Amino acid sequence: MSIARFASRIKSLIEREGRVAVYRTYSESGDAYDPVRTPTNTPITLIEFDFEASERDGSIIATNDTEFVIESTITIAKTGLIVDRGLEYQIVSLDDTMPGDTSIMYIAQCRR
């Protein structure tokens, strides 16, 4: 299977099975004594997966951790947050699946 075909199948799967969530980043302005943090919310499509009980060790994978497969239409960074169904998740680890120069998807371990 070619990379282009694989990328097309991943994109189709995320569009078909995924749901819309928000990728939130913050920009800072003002001075050190009176900083202003302004959120920027970008809609993303993702699929949620649970970790198996045997994978949850309490340190690397904690009890409330979840895994998201995220579309690659925007650049995701560990410094951002995922907001899904009213819950805010910190990105603990992030894997950008990139055969060659093309990003196909992100796999993010996230923590509430």
Order of alpha helices (4+ residues) and beta strands (2+ residues): alpha-beta-beta-beta-beta-beta-beta
